[in-house]
């Protein structure tokens, strides 16, 4: 049955590998179950309600991605867009969380429309092949940067913007241990190296905390009540429908909707392109196989998530950790989705899978995705400049969308300056115009 559903043999994989990959992706993404409720609850939504919405929406959307598109890509409420929801839409524009959810729901419906009409597919397939590679590599740098920050190895510095953290910090030492273990396993070509690295680091972290080392875990869950919970808060479900009147009462709703659309569209496009390049889903013409079904799953996830009570659900770059563990089919995404659904009951236990534990996985994924740089035509300056700017801006601005936008504009300028206007597809000009408006509104 699994062979028929996911074509395992044709992609040179097996059930065990896919399940391990799915677990690896889940462990790399599990932080969202704590981070998203913590951020959105600042707007007044019940923290428990957001947790329930986050877990269920992530589970259902990931399973849909696996079954519909057969992609090893998991979904969850996006980082960045949840900050947009909280700090811009609610705190800056002054909307209630119900109105913000209404905007998320509306953006999901718009995505569904442009997905079923083929517009989203047309835009993604219009991205030049070299730019697809640059986007994938840029996301690799972005993921690695997230890993270094989560580990505490890279911290903010008022003099130099960023700098090294303290290597006396037990959490930093544990993260470095995780990186060393994972690198050794990868070099030795051990199957499931990334997953094993996460598990080993978690066990070591718990053991160190148990003997009195401070700074790794603030507290360990107490069995059994501190591990399994059957208490659910559903107060945010369907709340989005009560926010439409408030949303449309202010003219700024257009900017709010545009912001949600822009960030989600290009975060998703970047992630799918990067993962697609990694597992060979991009054909010789630079087009992705089955992309329309992947986009459909992503769109449905956003609508469903808004109804449950969470911010925009999007494809996750951390899916690269599962790909690094051998995941090549939708069975990886389905496994991750099932884990998210089970997480509804096991949140206290998942608190032990911290950013410190998964940091090494993200850094290694960054290395693997950065390998795409070798296939870019660096001898062509009209390609080299936009490709480099895509990568560097994505990492330094801490935004996939910003990197893509900057790179696209540079690509068009370089091609026009070199008399190669014919290489720029009409849709790229339209996107450039949208990007300029986007940057102007920042």
C-alpha positions, 0 to 999 in steps of 0.5 A: 500500500505504501509503495503504491501511495508514495512510489518508494522504489522509484525514488530509491528509498524504503519505509524505514528511511522515510519514517526516520526522516519524518521523525527527524523533520518533526524533531527539527520543527517541534520548537514551533509548538512552543514558540508559536503559542508563546508569540501569538498568545501576546495578542490575547489568544489563549496559549493552550488554544494556540498550541492545539491549533498549531499541532492540529493544523501542522499535522493535517497540512503535513499529511495532506502534503504527503498524500497529495503531492508526495513531497517530503515537506512538512508544514506548520505556522510559519516563523516570521509570519507569526511575528507579522501577525503579532507585532505588526497586524495586532500591535502596530495596526491595532487589530484584534487577534480575531481580525488578524485570523480573519486576514489569515483566512482571507489570504488562504482563500486567495491562495486557493484561488490562484493555486487552482487557476494555475497562477502560483504554479506559473510564477514558481516555474517562471523563476530561472533555474540558476535563481532556483539554485540560488534560492535553495542555497540561500535558504541553506545559509538561512537555516544554518544561521538559525541553527547557530542562533538557536545554539547560542553560538551566534548572538547579537552584539551592539558593536558588530551586530552579531558575535560569538556567544559564551563558550562557557555556556553549557547550552552552547557546549551541548550544541557544539557536542551535537554538531561534532557527533552529527558531522562524524556520523555524516562523514561515516555515512551512518543512515539517519545520522541527523536523527541519531544526533538529535536523540543522542544530544537530547539524552546527554542534555537530560543526563547533564541536567539530572546531575545538576548542570544548569543552563540546558533545561530549566526543568525536566517533565515529571512523569506521568502528568508532566509528560501526557496532557488531556486538557484542551482549549478550543476557544480559538476555533472558528474565531476568525469568522467574528473578525471580518467586520473589524478587519474591513472597517479599516482601510489598512486591511489591504496592506495587511492582506498583501503582507500575509500573501507576500511573505507566505507566497515566497517563503513557500516558493523558496522552500519547495524549490530548495527541497525540490532541487535537493531530491531531483524534482526539478526537471531540465526546464527548471520546472517542478513536478507535481508543484500544483498539488504541493501548493494546494496542500499549502493553501488548504493548510493556511485556511484550516489553520486560520479556522482553528486559530493560528497564523499562516501555515506554510512549508518549512525549511526544516524539512531539509533535515528530513531530506538529509536523513534520507527522506524523498517521498510524501511518507516523510511528511505524513510521518511528521504530520502524525507526530504533530497530531500525537504532540497534542497529548505529549507537549510537556515531553517535547519541551526537552527537544529544544533549539539547542538540541536541533541546532546541529541538524539545521547547520548540517542541513545548511551545508547540504543545501549550500552545495547547490551553489556549485551548479550556478553559472558563476561565469555569467555576471548577469547570473552571479550578481543576483544569485549572490544577492539572493543568498546574502540578503536572505541570510542577513535580513533573516527573511527568505522573502527579502532575499528572493525579492532582492535577487529578482530585481537584481536579475532583471536589472542585470539582464536588461543592462546586458541586452538580454531582455528576452531572457526575462519572462513577463511575469518577472516584471510583474513580480519586480513591481510588486517587490518594489512596492513591498520594499517601499512599505517596509 
